Every structure is written in structure tokens, then in C-alpha cells.
Amino acid sequence: MNGKKLNIGLFGFGTVGSGLYDVLKRIGSKNVDIKRICVRDMSKKRAVDAEFTDNADDIFNDPDINFIVELIDDADAAYAIVKRALQMELPVVSGNKKMLAHHIEELIELQARYNVALLYDASACGSIPVIRNLEEYYDNDLLTSVKGILNGSSNFILSKIFNEKMSYADALKLAQDLGFAESNPTLDIDGWDSLFKLIIITIHAFGLYVAPEKIFTYGISNMNDNDIRFANEKERRFKLVAHVEKVKGNKLIMSVMPQLISRNKYIYSVEDEFNGVVIKGLFYDKQFMFGRGAGGYPTGSAVLSDITACLYDYKYEYKKRNDSQLPEYTTDHTFRVYYRYEDYADLDLLKFESVSENYISDDYKYVVGCVSLAELHKVQEELRKRNVFIAAYPND
Ligand SMILES: NC(=O)c1ccc[n+]([C@@H]2O[C@H](COP(=O)([O-])OP(=O)(O)OC[C@H]3O[C@@H](n4cnc5c(N)ncnc54)[C@H](OP(=O)(O)O)[C@@H]3O)[C@@H](O)[C@H]2O)c1
């Protein structure tokens, strides 16, 4: 595609779609032009002078359009758009982590079959170029873990709680008022958004795809004042951490859950709506990537970076997926956790392998102990429904 001009058919003109549009206008690229924009609702007023449609065919049937950018908030429709683009041998950039986390294996196969690129660096951590770095730079044998704060909304809420002593409810309301959290914030605060990003990151870090339903995912919505006091007393903070790590026997563990983070950790000081990713390896110890994980301009500029990469015929090669030593996913791994519960039936929910602290008072009960990831995964729905809260509590 080098030397050619990209005529883009853009799907979606919300936060990211309009962010991309503005970024492109500001830089005045000669090689990249947004030819037509497909949206859901044509009656909405748009403050730009561009050609809009609500019919995908107007984009796919336009012979001048040679590039698709998909930035819509509907994962099923996004899947249909991306698949159709690949089948038409049109390169495509997507930001839809939910769609990718469910369909990436098929989309990898389609990219190979039609020899066409699908890039999605913007889908995980917005402006932080984590996917391309993991893909190109970090060798599978040396990489040991990728861990981070991948969701800006939940991190914003936690920052307000720990820095400004806000209540959980007030912090959530502020996040919504400022546009960091959706009116239905479940995807962010219950960990799903982080999970989707973790799945995408794991493909590029270790070559392995693990389906969302296999991974223990738990958010911050059950956290209460007692939990916050516990963290403060231990001089730690809760952070919602997504985590993939190679453990003994070339196995991989994955989880999304709150963690009690001590001051000496990089992610302790990732504040507000920012994201931070720590990459650990055998000989380089750890490296830290930090930046804006969301927002129209940061994400729009990451999309532009993918578009520009396509101008130079860049494709993800998924080299690690062909590794004969591909790691195997396991939940057979033990974590130390803090578990706050209401009554003894809640305590019986989890089989602890050992307990090192057990506190009981009329209005606050907790244990600190070791429990397996398999055990946590088995009861993840119950942990969400009951008046309990669980967080990883690493020794360091
Ligand atoms: N927001 C972020 O900071 C961020 C960061 C990284 C990745 N992402 C991802 O980027 C994508 C877009 O996010 P966003 O925040 O920009 O969403 P948004 O502000 O809610 O905008 C969504 C856009 O998609 C359009 N749309 C929905 N269904 C459609 C369909 N079937 N056909 C055509 N257009 C359709 C909507 O049209 P109308 O305007 O007519 O309603 C709207 O323009 C999502 O996958 C999101 O996960 C977002």
C-alpha cells in the first residue's frame, strides 16, 4: 500500500470516531482521507462537513473506498463489519475489544486466508502502544508476565477514594458526570473491559487465546468502607489489576481482580483515568508503560497510528501462535487473598488452603488466606451477588 492514498470508510462517529476525524484534520494528512462515515442515527446533528450514511452498503459498495475503520459501540455489528471487510480484502482497523476478545481466532484465520491486515492497537490501553510492542519486541521465552491497570474509569474511582477520601458512590457519580464511566458502568467496574483487553494482550504476549468465560473476573463494585480502611491500615491501595503470568511447567495463569498494591509498585502511582502496564521478563526485570487509555484524541491518535502502519503494509504476524512451546492455560494456581464476608455461609463459599488472619466483629469479618484460582473461578457469580469482597493480597 506504500505510496497509495487511503480512502477510508469509517464506521462510528462517537468519542473515538470523531476524535480520529479531528486528529486527521489537525495533521492534514495527504495520504489519508475519510471518504464516508456510517453511523446508527442519521437524525443526530454532526458538527462536521462530511458525507454520512446509516447503510453499511454505501461504504462497502463504494469502489473508491480501500480501507475500513470500525469504531462503533456494538460488538455484534462490529464483528459483521470487520469480517465483511476482510472477506473483501479491505484492510481494517478496529477499536472494539469486546468483539476482538470473542472472535479474534476466526479473524486471525481470515487475515491469513485473504492476506489482509486487521490492526487494533487502540483496543487495549488506548494511546499506549502495548500490542505492537508485545508482538514485535518481547520474545516468548523471555517474557514472564504482563500486568496492569487497563481500565481508566475504575482507576479514576479508586483514585478519588484513596486520594480524596470520596465514598465509592460519589466517586462513581463523578466519573459518570465527567464522562469517564458509562451510565451503565458494569463493563468498567466489574472488570469486563479489562478482561477483554487482557485476552488481546495475551495473544500478542504469549501467543495463546483464552476465551473470556474461562478467566476469573471480579471488579470493585462490592468494595465498602471497611475494605478501604483495611487497605489504608496496611498502607496499600486497591487497584483493579489484569494479569497474565507464566508459571511452572510452561503454564499461563490469567485473572482480573482488585489487588492490594503496596507503595513500591509502579502501578501504585497510576492515578485517575490513566492506564499502566508492567512487563516482566527473565533478564530485563520489569518495564513500565504508562499513558492515557481512553478518550477521543488519545484513542483517535492510536487508530491513526494503525492506519499509518497499514500504509507501510504492516500486519501482525502472530508469530508466537506458531511456537511449538505454546504455553497452556491453567487455573491450578494459589493466590493469597483478602476476603471480607457477611455471614458464615459466605465464608463456606471458598475452600481456603490456609488462613493467616481471621478477624471477626459484629459488623466486619474478614480472612486473609490462600485460595486457588480454580476455586475463585467456580464461584465468581456468587462472589458478585453476595455482600462479600475479595482482592488479591500479594506478600510483597
Ligand atoms: N471511548 C474510548 O475512549 C475508547 C477507547 C478505546 C477503545 N474504544 C472502543 O472504540 C469503539 C467506539 O467507542 P466510542 O467511545 O467512540 O463509542 P460511542 O461514543 O458510544 O460512539 C459509538 C458510535 O457508533 C455508532 N454506531 C453504533 N452502532 C452502529 C452500527 N450498527 N452501524 C454504524 N454505526 C454505529 C454510533 O452512531 P450514532 O452516533 O448515530 O449513535 C456512534 O457514532 C468501542 O468499541 C470502544 O470499546 C473506546
PDBQT file of the ligand as one rigid body, heavy atoms in Angstrom, charges set to zero:
ROOT
HETATM    1  N1  LIG A 401     -14.065   5.818  24.246  1.00  0.00    +0.000 N 
HETATM    2  C1  LIG A 401     -12.820   5.427  24.381  1.00  0.00    +0.000 C 
HETATM    3  O1  LIG A 401     -12.003   6.124  24.971  1.00  0.00    +0.000 OA
HETATM    4  C2  LIG A 401     -12.351   4.137  23.753  1.00  0.00    +0.000 A 
HETATM    5  C3  LIG A 401     -11.021   3.733  23.927  1.00  0.00    +0.000 A 
HETATM    6  C4  LIG A 401     -10.570   2.561  23.295  1.00  0.00    +0.000 A 
HETATM    7  C5  LIG A 401     -11.455   1.818  22.529  1.00  0.00    +0.000 A 
HETATM    8  N2  LIG A 401     -12.759   2.243  22.406  1.00  0.00    +0.000 N 
HETATM    9  C6  LIG A 401     -13.652   1.433  21.582  1.00  0.00    +0.000 C 
HETATM   10  O2  LIG A 401     -13.972   2.170  20.416  1.00  0.00    +0.000 OA
HETATM   11  C7  LIG A 401     -15.306   1.872  19.987  1.00  0.00    +0.000 C 
HETATM   12  C8  LIG A 401     -16.114   3.163  19.918  1.00  0.00    +0.000 C 
HETATM   13  O3  LIG A 401     -16.179   3.734  21.219  1.00  0.00    +0.000 OA
HETATM   14  P1  LIG A 401     -16.782   5.193  21.463  1.00  0.00    +0.000 P 
HETATM   15  O4  LIG A 401     -16.477   5.537  22.862  1.00  0.00    +0.000 OA
HETATM   16  O5  LIG A 401     -16.336   6.113  20.368  1.00  0.00    +0.000 OA
HETATM   17  O6  LIG A 401     -18.353   4.919  21.309  1.00  0.00    +0.000 OA
HETATM   18  P2  LIG A 401     -19.532   5.980  21.258  1.00  0.00    +0.000 P 
HETATM   19  O7  LIG A 401     -19.060   7.340  21.633  1.00  0.00    +0.000 OA
HETATM   20  O8  LIG A 401     -20.676   5.387  22.006  1.00  0.00    +0.000 OA
HETATM   21  O9  LIG A 401     -19.908   6.029  19.691  1.00  0.00    +0.000 OA
HETATM   22  C9  LIG A 401     -20.382   4.905  19.038  1.00  0.00    +0.000 C 
HETATM   23  C10 LIG A 401     -20.634   5.236  17.575  1.00  0.00    +0.000 C 
HETATM   24  O10 LIG A 401     -21.005   4.029  16.899  1.00  0.00    +0.000 OA
HETATM   25  C11 LIG A 401     -22.116   4.316  16.053  1.00  0.00    +0.000 C 
HETATM   26  N3  LIG A 401     -22.825   3.054  15.824  1.00  0.00    +0.000 N 
HETATM   27  C12 LIG A 401     -23.346   2.177  16.717  1.00  0.00    +0.000 A 
HETATM   28  N4  LIG A 401     -23.847   1.089  16.102  1.00  0.00    +0.000 NA
HETATM   29  C13 LIG A 401     -23.640   1.276  14.797  1.00  0.00    +0.000 A 
HETATM   30  C14 LIG A 401     -23.901   0.492  13.642  1.00  0.00    +0.000 A 
HETATM   31  N5  LIG A 401     -24.503  -0.694  13.725  1.00  0.00    +0.000 N 
HETATM   32  N6  LIG A 401     -23.526   0.978  12.429  1.00  0.00    +0.000 NA
HETATM   33  C15 LIG A 401     -22.900   2.179  12.312  1.00  0.00    +0.000 A 
HETATM   34  N7  LIG A 401     -22.612   2.970  13.384  1.00  0.00    +0.000 NA
HETATM   35  C16 LIG A 401     -22.976   2.524  14.599  1.00  0.00    +0.000 A 
HETATM   36  C17 LIG A 401     -22.906   5.359  16.806  1.00  0.00    +0.000 C 
HETATM   37  O11 LIG A 401     -23.752   6.042  15.906  1.00  0.00    +0.000 OA
HETATM   38  P3  LIG A 401     -24.638   7.303  16.387  1.00  0.00    +0.000 P 
HETATM   39  O12 LIG A 401     -23.642   8.436  16.529  1.00  0.00    +0.000 OA
HETATM   40  O13 LIG A 401     -25.585   7.523  15.288  1.00  0.00    +0.000 OA
HETATM   41  O14 LIG A 401     -25.270   6.903  17.684  1.00  0.00    +0.000 OA
HETATM   42  C18 LIG A 401     -21.763   6.227  17.338  1.00  0.00    +0.000 C 
HETATM   43  O15 LIG A 401     -21.364   7.181  16.382  1.00  0.00    +0.000 OA
HETATM   44  C19 LIG A 401     -15.848   0.861  21.019  1.00  0.00    +0.000 C 
HETATM   45  O16 LIG A 401     -15.598  -0.433  20.551  1.00  0.00    +0.000 OA
HETATM   46  C20 LIG A 401     -14.995   1.119  22.253  1.00  0.00    +0.000 C 
HETATM   47  O17 LIG A 401     -14.877  -0.030  23.075  1.00  0.00    +0.000 OA
HETATM   48  C21 LIG A 401     -13.215   3.386  23.001  1.00  0.00    +0.000 A 
ENDROOT
TORSDOF 0
